[in-house]
Amino acid sequence: MSFHCTLSQIASNMMRSNGMKVVRTHIYDWLILMLLVVIESLLHFIHPFYCFVGKGMMTNLKYPPKSDTVPIWAIPMYALLLPMVIFVVMYLRRRDVYDLHHAVLGLFYSAIFTAVITDAIKLAVGQPRPDFFWRCFPDGKDVYDQWGNVICHGKRSVIDEGHKSFPSKHASWSFAGLGFLSLYSAGKIKTFDHKGHVAKLCVIFLPLLVASLVGVSRLDDHKHHQQDVIAGGLLGITVTVFCYLQFFPPPYHAQGMFRGNLL
């Protein structure tokens, strides 16, 4: 009930302040964001490339199936919802509508750009997952054609998902959302003000640690190879840096605390 009242209060304040003005100024950015969401949704209906998987390659693809330590539905919770809660708290303290708008829009762009790039690469590469053998041959009886390529007799959707190992979306999305939060926090608490407060580093390293542990969980769950997680993490943090700098100065900038101060 209190959370709903808080959201209503924020909406009311934005209506009275420059909130609607800044939204209208960035209307094309929001429209493009919606288009990217549609593109990301359509990517899930595209058949992935089936790369050659020979018998000799099965040595590293026979890991037993395991359930996800971090389910896919949990990613938006900690990579999107958690940062937005921080943004709202900062808004309630500072009443800077520019900061709130740019933080939310920047976060959304980081997430959707990362998702589109990650899924597009997944579909194009078609890299088999470590547990691909059991996805392809659920009964454990492997069959190959005259060229030595697999002839899968498992469930089609399971096989398709088994060809989406590279890069890791859990890793890329985690580093996109939590990486943005890390950069945002660094600017707000002036981590790089050269005053020697090393404890501030804990605030910006904690989200990155969580993202790293999510990536490690994908190795433990036999869903990805090491290079998949590394590539996903690098992709997510790279996209986030570009998106963050579109809306905010670098965290080490003297005016890196609030974008609204520069407008």
VEXDREN-2710 file (C-alpha; in Angstrom, 1 decimal):
% VEXDREN-2710
k/r/px/py/pz
1/MET/0.0/0.0/0.0
2/SER/2.8/2.4/1.0
3/PHE/4.7/1.5/-2.2
4/HIS/1.7/2.3/-4.3
5/CYS/1.3/5.6/-2.6
6/THR/5.0/6.4/-3.2
7/LEU/4.6/5.7/-6.9
8/SER/1.5/7.9/-7.0
9/GLN/3.4/10.7/-5.2
10/ILE/6.2/10.5/-7.7
11/ALA/3.8/10.6/-10.7
12/SER/2.1/13.6/-9.2
13/ASN/5.3/15.4/-8.6
14/MET/6.5/14.7/-12.1
15/MET/3.3/16.2/-13.5
16/ARG/3.8/19.4/-11.5
17/SER/7.5/19.6/-12.3
18/ASN/9.3/19.3/-15.5
19/GLY/8.7/15.6/-15.7
20/MET/6.4/15.6/-18.7
21/LYS/8.6/18.1/-20.4
22/VAL/11.6/15.9/-20.2
23/VAL/9.6/12.9/-21.3
24/ARG/8.3/14.8/-24.4
25/THR/11.9/15.9/-25.1
26/HIS/12.9/12.2/-25.3
27/ILE/9.8/10.9/-26.9
28/TYR/11.7/9.5/-29.8
29/ASP/14.0/7.7/-27.5
30/TRP/11.0/6.1/-25.8
31/LEU/9.5/5.1/-29.1
32/ILE/12.7/3.5/-30.3
33/LEU/12.9/1.7/-27.0
34/MET/9.5/0.2/-27.7
35/LEU/10.6/-0.8/-31.1
36/LEU/13.6/-2.6/-29.6
37/VAL/11.3/-4.4/-27.2
38/VAL/9.3/-5.7/-30.2
39/ILE/12.4/-6.8/-32.0
40/GLU/13.6/-8.6/-28.9
41/SER/10.2/-10.4/-28.7
42/LEU/10.4/-11.5/-32.3
43/LEU/13.9/-12.9/-31.9
44/HIS/12.4/-15.6/-29.6
45/PHE/10.4/-17.0/-32.6
46/ILE/13.5/-17.4/-34.9
47/HIS/15.0/-20.8/-35.3
48/PRO/18.7/-20.9/-34.2
49/PHE/21.5/-21.9/-36.5
50/TYR/22.3/-25.6/-36.1
51/CYS/26.0/-25.8/-36.2
52/PHE/27.8/-29.0/-36.9
53/VAL/28.1/-31.3/-33.9
54/GLY/30.1/-34.4/-34.5
55/LYS/30.6/-37.4/-32.3
56/GLY/34.1/-36.3/-31.4
57/MET/32.7/-33.0/-30.0
58/MET/30.4/-34.7/-27.6
59/THR/33.1/-35.1/-24.9
60/ASN/32.4/-31.6/-23.6
61/LEU/28.7/-31.7/-24.3
62/LYS/27.7/-34.6/-22.0
63/TYR/27.2/-32.7/-18.8
64/PRO/24.1/-33.9/-16.9
65/PRO/21.0/-31.6/-17.1
66/LYS/20.4/-29.4/-14.0
67/SER/17.8/-26.9/-13.1
68/ASP/18.6/-23.2/-13.1
69/THR/20.1/-21.8/-9.8
70/VAL/18.9/-18.4/-11.0
71/PRO/15.7/-18.7/-13.0
72/ILE/15.2/-16.5/-16.1
73/TRP/12.3/-14.7/-14.4
74/ALA/14.6/-13.5/-11.6
75/ILE/16.9/-11.5/-13.9
76/PRO/14.5/-8.5/-14.3
77/MET/13.9/-8.5/-10.6
78/TYR/17.5/-7.8/-9.6
79/ALA/18.8/-6.3/-12.9
80/LEU/15.9/-3.9/-13.5
81/LEU/13.6/-3.6/-10.4
82/LEU/16.4/-3.3/-7.9
83/PRO/18.2/-0.4/-9.7
84/MET/14.8/1.3/-10.2
85/VAL/14.1/1.2/-6.5
86/ILE/17.5/2.9/-5.9
87/PHE/16.6/5.5/-8.5
88/VAL/13.2/6.2/-6.7
89/VAL/15.0/6.5/-3.4
90/MET/17.4/9.0/-4.8
91/TYR/14.5/10.9/-6.4
92/LEU/12.7/11.1/-3.1
93/ARG/15.8/12.6/-1.5
94/ARG/16.9/15.0/-4.2
95/ARG/13.6/15.7/-6.2
96/ASP/15.7/15.7/-9.4
97/VAL/13.3/14.7/-12.2
98/TYR/16.0/14.8/-14.8
99/ASP/18.1/12.3/-12.8
100/LEU/15.1/9.9/-12.4
101/HIS/14.1/10.0/-16.0
102/HIS/17.6/9.6/-17.4
103/ALA/18.4/6.8/-14.9
104/VAL/15.3/4.8/-15.9
105/LEU/15.7/5.4/-19.6
106/GLY/19.4/4.6/-19.5
107/LEU/18.8/1.4/-17.6
108/PHE/16.1/0.3/-20.0
109/TYR/18.3/1.0/-23.0
110/SER/21.2/-0.9/-21.4
111/ALA/18.9/-3.9/-20.8
112/ILE/17.1/-4.0/-24.2
113/PHE/20.3/-3.3/-26.2
114/THR/22.1/-6.1/-24.4
115/ALA/19.1/-8.5/-24.8
116/VAL/18.8/-7.8/-28.6
117/ILE/22.5/-8.2/-29.2
118/THR/22.8/-11.3/-27.0
119/ASP/19.9/-13.1/-28.6
120/ALA/20.9/-12.1/-32.2
121/ILE/24.4/-13.6/-31.6
122/LYS/22.9/-16.7/-30.0
123/LEU/20.7/-17.4/-33.1
124/ALA/23.6/-16.7/-35.5
125/VAL/26.2/-18.8/-33.7
126/GLY/24.1/-21.8/-32.6
127/GLN/26.7/-22.9/-30.1
128/PRO/25.6/-26.1/-28.3
129/ARG/25.3/-26.0/-24.5
130/PRO/27.4/-28.3/-22.2
131/ASP/24.3/-30.5/-21.7
132/PHE/23.5/-30.7/-25.4
133/PHE/23.9/-34.5/-25.6
134/TRP/21.0/-35.1/-23.3
135/ARG/18.9/-32.5/-25.1
136/CYS/19.6/-34.1/-28.4
137/PHE/19.4/-37.7/-27.3
138/PRO/17.2/-37.9/-24.1
139/ASP/17.4/-41.7/-24.2
140/GLY/21.2/-41.7/-24.3
141/LYS/21.3/-43.3/-27.7
142/ASP/23.3/-41.1/-30.1
143/VAL/22.7/-41.2/-33.8
144/TYR/24.7/-39.5/-36.6
145/ASP/24.3/-39.0/-40.3
146/GLN/26.8/-39.9/-43.1
147/TRP/28.8/-36.7/-42.4
148/GLY/29.1/-37.4/-38.7
149/ASN/26.6/-34.7/-37.7
150/VAL/24.0/-35.4/-35.0
151/ILE/20.5/-36.6/-35.8
152/CYS/18.6/-35.4/-32.8
153/HIS/15.4/-37.2/-31.7
154/GLY/14.6/-35.0/-28.6
155/LYS/12.0/-32.4/-28.2
156/ARG/12.4/-29.6/-30.8
157/SER/12.1/-26.7/-28.4
158/VAL/14.6/-28.3/-26.0
159/ILE/17.1/-28.9/-28.9
160/ASP/16.6/-25.3/-30.1
161/GLU/17.4/-24.0/-26.7
162/GLY/20.4/-26.3/-26.6
163/HIS/21.9/-24.4/-29.5
164/LYS/21.9/-21.0/-27.7
165/SER/25.0/-21.3/-25.5
166/PHE/27.0/-18.3/-26.8
167/PRO/26.9/-15.8/-25.2
168/SER/25.3/-16.1/-21.8
169/LYS/22.2/-14.0/-21.5
170/HIS/22.2/-14.4/-17.7
171/ALA/25.7/-12.9/-17.6
172/SER/25.0/-10.1/-20.2
173/TRP/21.8/-9.0/-18.6
174/SER/23.2/-9.1/-15.1
175/PHE/26.2/-7.0/-16.0
176/ALA/24.0/-4.6/-18.0
177/GLY/21.5/-3.9/-15.2
178/LEU/23.8/-4.2/-12.2
179/GLY/26.7/-2.6/-14.1
180/PHE/24.4/0.5/-14.7
181/LEU/23.6/0.5/-11.0
182/SER/27.3/0.4/-10.2
183/LEU/28.1/3.3/-12.4
184/TYR/25.1/5.3/-11.2
185/SER/26.1/4.7/-7.5
186/ALA/29.7/5.7/-8.2
187/GLY/28.5/9.0/-9.5
188/LYS/26.1/9.7/-6.7
189/ILE/28.5/9.0/-3.8
190/LYS/31.5/10.5/-5.7
191/THR/33.6/7.4/-5.4
192/PHE/36.4/8.9/-7.4
193/ASP/36.7/12.2/-5.6
194/HIS/40.4/11.4/-4.7
195/LYS/39.6/11.8/-1.0
196/GLY/40.7/8.3/-0.2
197/HIS/37.4/6.8/1.0
198/VAL/38.1/3.3/-0.2
199/ALA/34.9/2.0/1.5
200/LYS/33.0/3.6/-1.3
201/LEU/34.4/1.0/-3.6
202/CYS/32.4/-1.6/-1.8
203/VAL/29.2/0.1/-2.9
204/ILE/30.1/-0.1/-6.6
205/PHE/31.8/-3.5/-6.5
206/LEU/28.9/-5.3/-4.8
207/PRO/26.5/-5.2/-7.8
208/LEU/29.4/-6.4/-10.0
209/LEU/30.1/-9.3/-7.6
210/VAL/26.4/-10.3/-7.7
211/ALA/26.5/-10.3/-11.5
212/SER/29.7/-12.3/-11.5
213/LEU/28.2/-14.9/-9.2
214/VAL/25.1/-15.2/-11.5
215/GLY/27.5/-15.9/-14.4
216/VAL/29.3/-18.6/-12.3
217/SER/26.0/-20.2/-11.5
218/ARG/25.5/-20.8/-15.3
219/LEU/28.7/-22.9/-15.3
220/ASP/27.6/-24.8/-12.2
221/ASP/24.2/-25.5/-13.9
222/HIS/25.9/-26.8/-17.0
223/LYS/24.1/-24.3/-19.2
224/HIS/27.2/-22.4/-20.5
225/HIS/30.8/-22.8/-21.3
226/GLN/33.4/-20.5/-19.7
227/GLN/33.8/-18.4/-22.8
228/ASP/30.0/-17.9/-23.0
229/VAL/29.9/-16.3/-19.6
230/ILE/33.0/-14.2/-20.1
231/ALA/31.7/-12.9/-23.5
232/GLY/28.2/-12.2/-22.0
233/GLY/29.7/-10.3/-19.1
234/LEU/31.9/-8.2/-21.4
235/LEU/29.0/-7.5/-23.7
236/GLY/26.7/-6.4/-20.9
237/ILE/29.2/-4.1/-19.2
238/THR/30.3/-2.6/-22.5
239/VAL/26.7/-1.7/-23.6
240/THR/26.0/-0.3/-20.2
241/VAL/29.0/2.0/-20.3
242/PHE/27.9/3.5/-23.6
243/CYS/24.3/3.9/-22.4
244/TYR/25.3/5.4/-19.1
245/LEU/27.5/8.0/-20.8
246/GLN/24.6/9.0/-23.0
247/PHE/22.7/10.3/-20.0
248/PHE/25.3/11.0/-17.3
249/PRO/28.9/12.4/-17.1
250/PRO/31.6/9.9/-16.2
251/PRO/31.5/8.9/-12.5
252/TYR/34.8/10.6/-11.9
253/HIS/33.6/13.9/-13.4
254/ALA/33.3/16.8/-11.0
255/GLN/29.7/17.2/-12.0
256/GLY/29.1/13.4/-12.3
257/MET/26.5/13.4/-9.5
258/PHE/23.5/14.7/-11.4
259/ARG/22.8/15.1/-15.1
260/GLY/20.1/17.6/-14.4
261/ASN/22.7/20.0/-13.2
262/LEU/24.2/20.1/-16.7
263/LEU/20.9/20.9/-18.5
END
